Every structure is written in structure tokens, then in C-alpha cells.
Amino acid sequence: MSKTVKQSKMVKTKRQPFKLKPSETIDYKQVDILLSFSTEHGKIKSRRSTNLTLKQQRQLSKSIKRARYLRLLPFVISVEN
């Protein structure tokens, strides 16, 4: 007798990609755009969740870190209860 094996159906949720053209550059002075790529706690979102290319993700992380250093963005965003 052969055993039947159930395959688990993993449902992949579709993420909404950020609208950023491949030729568009990310600058540290564009605070509103940089805030959309960070979480509510101030962490940088992963490349998997932002659907950016590797080059864009590196540019984004450099810009966010530069904006934090210049105090345009906070390092940690406090969440009130």
C-alpha cells in the first residue's frame, strides 16, 4: 500500500511594491520617502518587503543612515501605549 502525502498549501500574500522607478535615485533629503521605507519603530524595511532592487536597497539604507546622522530622521521612534 502506498501512502498518500498531503501537500501543505502555503498561501503567499501579495505585497504592494513601492512605486520607485529603476532610474530614480533616493536622496537623504527626501524625508517623506525615507519614512515610507521604515517601520513604525524606525527600522529599515527589508528588501523582500519593499520589492526594491539590490542597488536601490543599498542606496536606501545609506540614505536613511545619513539622514539619521544629520538628525533629519530619528534613530528610534517611540510608540506610546
Backbone as a chain_set.jsonl record, in Angstrom:
{"seq": "MSKTVKQSKMVKTKRQPFKLKPSETIDYKQVDILLSFSTEHGKIKSRRSTNLTLKQQRQLSKSIKRARYLRLLPFVISVEN", "coords": {"N": [[0.833, -1.186, 0.0], [0.512, 2.152, -0.83], [1.364, 5.247, 0.616], [-0.539, 8.162, 0.999], [0.403, 11.435, 0.567], [-0.098, 14.491, 2.015], [0.042, 17.655, 0.659], [1.1, 20.678, 1.887], [-0.581, 23.7, 1.564], [0.75, 26.603, 0.986], [-0.073, 29.845, 1.271], [0.805, 32.591, -0.461], [1.156, 35.88, 0.334], [0.36, 38.76, -1.466], [2.449, 41.437, -1.914], [2.374, 44.97, -1.865], [4.273, 46.756, -4.037], [6.613, 49.436, -3.574], [6.333, 52.472, -5.267], [8.79, 53.155, -7.195], [10.896, 54.207, -9.585], [13.315, 52.459, -11.619], [15.406, 54.106, -12.474], [15.289, 56.23, -10.777], [16.717, 58.074, -8.143], [17.484, 57.791, -4.659], [17.487, 60.13, -2.172], [19.02, 61.538, 0.743], [17.754, 63.765, 1.673], [15.084, 63.575, 1.152], [12.853, 63.163, 3.152], [10.196, 62.325, 3.589], [9.863, 60.222, 1.774], [11.801, 58.46, 2.713], [10.762, 57.828, 5.215], [8.618, 56.23, 4.5], [9.843, 53.873, 3.886], [10.618, 52.819, 6.257], [9.912, 51.121, 9.352], [7.288, 51.362, 11.873], [8.694, 51.507, 14.191], [11.068, 52.57, 13.459], [12.933, 51.039, 12.133], [14.737, 49.882, 9.238], [13.0, 48.724, 6.442], [12.929, 45.425, 5.021], [14.405, 44.184, 1.98], [12.859, 42.312, 0.77], [10.283, 42.961, 1.579], [9.957, 45.492, 0.526], [10.314, 45.279, -2.166], [12.413, 46.266, -3.745], [15.256, 46.744, -5.926], [18.555, 45.315, -5.543], [20.545, 47.242, -5.709], [19.049, 49.596, -5.324], [18.13, 49.138, -2.719], [20.49, 49.179, -1.223], [21.231, 51.832, -1.669], [19.084, 53.084, -0.477], [19.362, 52.299, 2.245], [21.797, 53.525, 2.876], [21.063, 56.195, 2.546], [19.092, 56.504, 4.523], [20.595, 56.035, 6.836], [22.395, 58.149, 6.646], [20.635, 60.314, 6.841], [19.726, 59.912, 9.425], [22.07, 60.39, 10.843], [22.438, 63.094, 10.346], [20.361, 64.065, 11.75], [17.86, 64.293, 10.538], [16.113, 62.262, 10.475], [14.749, 60.274, 13.114], [16.588, 58.015, 15.255], [15.302, 56.055, 16.785], [11.886, 55.518, 16.978], [9.541, 56.404, 19.257], [6.861, 54.542, 20.553], [3.749, 55.173, 21.752], [1.626, 53.865, 24.322]], "CA": [[0.0, 0.0, 0.0], [1.266, 3.402, -0.865], [0.817, 6.286, 1.478], [-0.834, 9.437, 0.352], [1.046, 12.534, 1.268], [-0.781, 15.766, 1.824], [0.926, 18.792, 0.458], [0.578, 21.873, 2.545], [-0.775, 24.809, 0.641], [1.187, 27.862, 1.572], [-0.621, 30.96, 0.526], [1.743, 33.703, -0.471], [0.44, 37.144, 0.275], [0.907, 39.678, -2.455], [2.86, 42.708, -1.318], [2.3, 46.126, -2.737], [5.605, 47.344, -4.168], [6.7, 50.885, -3.534], [6.47, 52.994, -6.614], [10.088, 53.79, -7.356], [11.423, 53.834, -10.894], [14.703, 51.979, -11.519], [16.373, 55.183, -12.701], [15.117, 57.249, -9.747], [17.661, 57.956, -7.04], [16.958, 58.077, -3.33], [18.363, 61.105, -1.546], [18.811, 61.627, 2.187], [16.936, 64.939, 1.973], [13.684, 63.235, 0.898], [12.49, 62.529, 4.42], [8.897, 61.663, 3.489], [10.071, 58.945, 1.085], [12.574, 57.589, 3.606], [9.872, 57.347, 6.279], [7.768, 55.162, 3.98], [10.649, 52.66, 3.83], [10.985, 52.39, 7.606], [8.782, 50.628, 10.126], [6.792, 52.304, 12.877], [9.707, 51.596, 15.243], [12.235, 53.245, 12.922], [13.847, 50.11, 11.469], [14.688, 49.874, 7.778], [12.28, 47.551, 5.952], [13.768, 44.518, 4.242], [14.27, 44.239, 0.527], [11.766, 41.416, 0.424], [9.002, 43.624, 1.796], [9.861, 46.716, -0.261], [10.423, 44.904, -3.583], [13.407, 47.087, -4.422], [16.417, 46.017, -6.417], [19.656, 45.31, -4.582], [21.203, 48.549, -5.794], [18.166, 50.579, -4.7], [18.078, 48.877, -1.283], [21.74, 49.699, -0.659], [21.147, 53.284, -1.725], [18.09, 53.459, 0.525], [19.904, 52.16, 3.595], [22.796, 54.581, 3.056], [20.364, 57.474, 2.688], [18.438, 56.532, 5.831], [21.643, 56.186, 7.85], [22.921, 59.511, 6.531], [19.608, 61.219, 7.37], [19.743, 59.749, 10.882], [23.274, 61.046, 11.353], [22.204, 64.536, 10.253], [19.173, 64.304, 12.573], [16.649, 64.512, 9.763], [15.269, 61.146, 10.901], [15.14, 59.773, 14.432], [17.121, 56.655, 15.295], [14.247, 55.212, 17.335], [10.608, 56.205, 17.103], [8.865, 55.878, 20.444], [5.46, 54.217, 20.352], [3.015, 55.343, 23.002], [0.593, 52.842, 24.534]], "C": [[0.874, 1.243, 0.0], [0.566, 4.448, -0.002], [0.527, 7.531, 0.654], [-0.256, 10.557, 1.208], [0.293, 13.816, 0.957], [0.264, 16.859, 1.641], [0.296, 20.007, 1.124], [0.508, 22.999, 1.525], [-0.39, 26.096, 1.352], [0.678, 28.985, 0.682], [0.343, 32.132, 0.657], [0.944, 34.995, -0.604], [1.144, 38.075, -0.7], [1.222, 41.002, -1.782], [2.719, 43.81, -2.348], [3.69, 46.747, -2.852], [5.542, 48.859, -4.077], [6.948, 51.381, -4.946], [7.756, 53.809, -6.717], [10.671, 53.3, -8.671], [12.875, 53.376, -10.755], [15.741, 53.085, -11.698], [16.314, 56.259, -11.623], [16.093, 57.012, -8.592], [16.99, 58.353, -5.733], [17.958, 58.992, -2.641], [18.033, 61.199, -0.066], [17.944, 62.815, 2.577], [15.445, 64.682, 1.77], [13.133, 62.448, 2.083], [11.168, 61.784, 4.314], [8.999, 60.316, 2.779], [10.81, 57.97, 1.991], [11.709, 57.037, 4.729], [8.964, 56.228, 5.787], [8.517, 53.834, 3.882], [11.119, 52.204, 5.206], [9.728, 51.964, 8.354], [8.346, 51.671, 11.141], [7.749, 52.439, 14.052], [10.989, 52.256, 14.748], [13.233, 52.334, 12.237], [13.675, 50.201, 9.953], [13.986, 48.596, 7.334], [13.185, 46.726, 5.052], [13.479, 44.662, 2.752], [13.111, 43.372, 0.053], [10.411, 42.106, 0.574], [8.849, 44.9, 0.975], [9.897, 46.47, -1.762], [11.348, 45.831, -4.362], [14.511, 46.205, -4.973], [17.523, 46.116, -5.376], [20.358, 46.667, -4.544], [20.364, 49.625, -5.103], [18.118, 50.394, -3.191], [19.348, 49.372, -0.594], [21.724, 51.217, -0.6], [20.176, 53.801, -0.665], [18.669, 53.384, 1.927], [20.982, 53.202, 3.874], [22.127, 55.926, 3.294], [19.688, 57.592, 4.045], [19.473, 56.735, 6.929], [22.245, 57.585, 7.831], [21.93, 60.521, 7.106], [19.518, 61.106, 8.889], [20.926, 60.486, 11.494], [23.113, 62.567, 11.358], [20.96, 64.984, 11.019], [17.956, 64.75, 11.774], [15.622, 63.433, 10.082], [15.697, 60.719, 12.297], [15.712, 58.358, 14.322], [16.05, 55.676, 15.755], [12.994, 56.06, 17.449], [9.882, 55.593, 18.284], [7.385, 55.689, 20.142], [4.766, 54.323, 21.691], [1.913, 54.303, 23.099], [-0.775, 53.433, 24.497]], "O": [[1.846, 1.347, 0.747], [-0.661, 4.502, 0.081], [1.268, 7.885, -0.264], [-0.429, 10.587, 2.427], [0.079, 14.172, -0.202], [1.237, 16.952, 2.389], [-0.883, 20.307, 0.937], [1.427, 23.207, 0.733], [-1.12, 26.6, 2.205], [0.977, 29.043, -0.511], [0.646, 32.592, 1.758], [0.16, 35.169, -1.537], [2.372, 38.152, -0.738], [0.356, 41.612, -1.155], [2.92, 43.601, -3.544], [4.232, 47.219, -1.852], [4.549, 49.481, -4.454], [7.688, 50.769, -5.715], [7.797, 54.989, -6.37], [10.911, 52.105, -8.843], [13.59, 53.85, -9.872], [16.834, 53.009, -11.136], [17.198, 57.114, -11.56], [16.264, 55.883, -8.131], [16.052, 59.149, -5.714], [19.14, 58.665, -2.54], [16.893, 60.967, 0.335], [17.446, 62.868, 3.702], [14.623, 65.501, 2.181], [12.971, 61.229, 2.02], [11.029, 60.709, 4.896], [8.299, 59.371, 3.141], [10.48, 56.785, 2.031], [11.901, 55.897, 5.152], [8.575, 55.363, 6.572], [7.889, 52.778, 3.802], [11.938, 51.292, 5.305], [8.621, 52.393, 8.028], [8.958, 52.733, 11.257], [7.634, 53.383, 14.834], [11.908, 52.48, 15.537], [14.283, 52.8, 11.797], [12.605, 50.552, 9.456], [14.332, 47.506, 7.791], [14.089, 47.254, 4.404], [12.446, 45.191, 2.34], [12.466, 43.675, -0.951], [9.497, 41.862, -0.214], [7.726, 45.35, 0.748], [9.55, 47.354, -2.545], [11.08, 46.142, -5.522], [14.683, 45.063, -4.545], [17.434, 46.909, -4.438], [20.716, 47.166, -3.477], [20.9, 50.466, -4.382], [18.069, 51.376, -2.451], [19.282, 49.925, 0.503], [22.147, 51.816, 0.389], [20.422, 54.829, -0.035], [18.488, 54.309, 2.72], [21.073, 53.71, 4.991], [22.568, 56.705, 4.139], [19.706, 58.661, 4.655], [19.253, 57.52, 7.851], [22.567, 58.141, 8.881], [22.329, 61.473, 7.777], [19.261, 62.1, 9.568], [20.798, 61.128, 12.537], [23.594, 63.245, 12.266], [20.558, 66.145, 10.941], [17.118, 65.499, 12.277], [14.417, 63.656, 9.974], [16.879, 60.794, 12.632], [15.365, 57.605, 13.412], [15.904, 54.595, 15.185], [13.035, 57.182, 17.955], [9.636, 54.387, 18.306], [6.74, 56.557, 19.554], [5.14, 53.651, 22.652], [1.333, 53.905, 22.089], [-1.762, 52.715, 24.657]]}, "num_chains": 1, "name": "protein.A"}
